[in-house]
Structures are given as structure tokens and as C-alpha cells.
């Protein structure tokens, strides 16, 4: 278990080095958000997703993954809002696959 955690910490450290050089690097911030959420540090992961989306509102995957993180944390109304924003982003980008995945999740949550 500790081996997996330490490699995840190393990954986060490496991505933070990229962000230190390029604070708007969406890919690095997305990786950090996913790693933190995956470790169960929901609030830190969501903070990274929020920063990512503030910097890069068309990073469609971040809407979907942050909505999943919010839903897992039981924060359904926030997950629904994030999905609605993500669907708009996917529509602007013409990303029909992401749009349909988020719409499907929205339909499941927003009953």
C-alpha cells in the first residue's frame, strides 16, 4: 500500500514542478486533481479542478471528472451544475462523446 501511495505522491510532485514553470498547464493540473481525488483528498482535488476550469473553461474532461468526484462525495447538486457546465463546454468543442457521457450521468443524478 505505501508503495502505491509514494508513487502517487511522486507523480503529484512531478506535476507540481511542471505547474511551477507553467501555472496554466491544464494537463498537469488535471493530473494532480485526479491523483488527489483518487487518494481520497476530495477537497484538494476539487480545488485543483476549480482552478483548472477557471484557467481553461474548455477543458471538457475536467467537468466530467470533477462532477464524478462531487457525486462520490455526495454533493449531488454541485455535480449536476458541473455537468451542465461541462455539457455546454462539450457542445462548444463539438465533443459529442463527452457530451453524451455527461448527459447520461446527468440523467442518472437529476431524477
C-alpha positions in Angstrom: 0.0 0.0 0.0 2.7 2.5 0.9 4.5 1.8 -2.4 1.4 2.8 -4.4 0.9 5.9 -2.2 4.5 7.0 -2.6 4.4 6.7 -6.4 1.3 8.7 -6.4 3.0 11.4 -4.3 6.0 11.3 -6.7 3.6 11.8 -9.6 2.0 14.8 -7.9 5.4 16.3 -7.1 6.5 15.9 -10.7 3.3 17.5 -11.9 3.7 20.4 -9.4 7.1 21.0 -10.8 5.5 21.4 -14.3 3.0 23.8 -12.8 5.7 25.8 -11.1 7.1 26.5 -14.6 3.8 26.8 -16.3 0.9 27.5 -13.9 -1.7 27.3 -16.6 -0.7 23.8 -17.8 -4.1 22.2 -17.9 -2.8 18.7 -18.4 -0.6 18.8 -15.3 -3.3 20.4 -13.1 -5.8 17.7 -14.3 -3.3 15.0 -13.4 -2.9 16.5 -9.9 -6.6 16.8 -9.4 -7.2 13.2 -10.5 -4.4 11.9 -8.2 -5.6 13.8 -5.2 -9.2 12.8 -5.7 -8.0 9.2 -6.2 -6.3 9.3 -2.9 -9.5 10.4 -1.2 -8.4 14.0 -0.8 -11.7 15.3 -2.3 -11.4 18.9 -1.3 -7.9 19.3 -2.6 -8.8 17.5 -5.8 -11.8 19.7 -6.3 -9.8 22.8 -5.7 -7.4 21.8 -8.5 -10.4 21.1 -10.8 -11.9 24.5 -10.0 -8.6 26.3 -10.7 -8.2 24.3 -13.9 -11.6 25.2 -15.1 -11.2 28.9 -14.2 -8.0 28.9 -16.3 -9.2 26.7 -19.1 -13.1 26.7 -19.3 -12.9 24.4 -22.4 -11.0 21.5 -20.7 -14.1 19.3 -21.0 -12.7 16.2 -19.2 -12.3 18.2 -16.0 -16.0 18.9 -15.9 -16.9 15.2 -16.1 -14.2 14.0 -13.6 -14.9 16.8 -11.1 -18.7 16.0 -11.4 -17.9 12.3 -10.7 -15.8 13.4 -7.7 -18.6 15.6 -6.4 -21.1 12.9 -6.8 -18.9 10.4 -5.0 -18.7 12.9 -2.1 -22.5 13.1 -2.0 -22.5 16.6 -3.3 -25.2 15.9 -6.0 -26.5 19.5 -6.6 -22.9 20.7 -7.3 -22.3 17.6 -9.5 -25.4 18.5 -11.5 -24.3 22.1 -12.0 -20.8 20.9 -13.0 -22.3 18.5 -15.6 -24.5 21.2 -17.1 -21.4 23.5 -17.5 -19.5 20.5 -19.0 -22.2 19.7 -21.5 -22.1 23.4 -22.6 -18.3 23.1 -23.0 -18.5 19.8 -24.9 -21.1 21.3 -27.2 -18.9 24.3 -27.9 -16.0 22.0 -28.6 -18.1 19.6 -30.8 -17.1 16.7 -28.5 -20.2 14.6 -28.8 -18.7 11.6 -26.9 -18.1 13.6 -23.8 -21.4 15.4 -24.2 -23.3 12.1 -24.3 -21.3 10.7 -21.3 -22.1 13.7 -19.2 -25.7 13.8 -20.3 -26.1 10.2 -19.3 -24.6 10.9 -15.8 -26.8 14.0 -15.5 -29.9 11.9 -16.3 -28.9 9.4 -13.6 -28.3 12.1 -11.0 -31.1 14.6 -11.8 -34.2 12.4 -11.3 
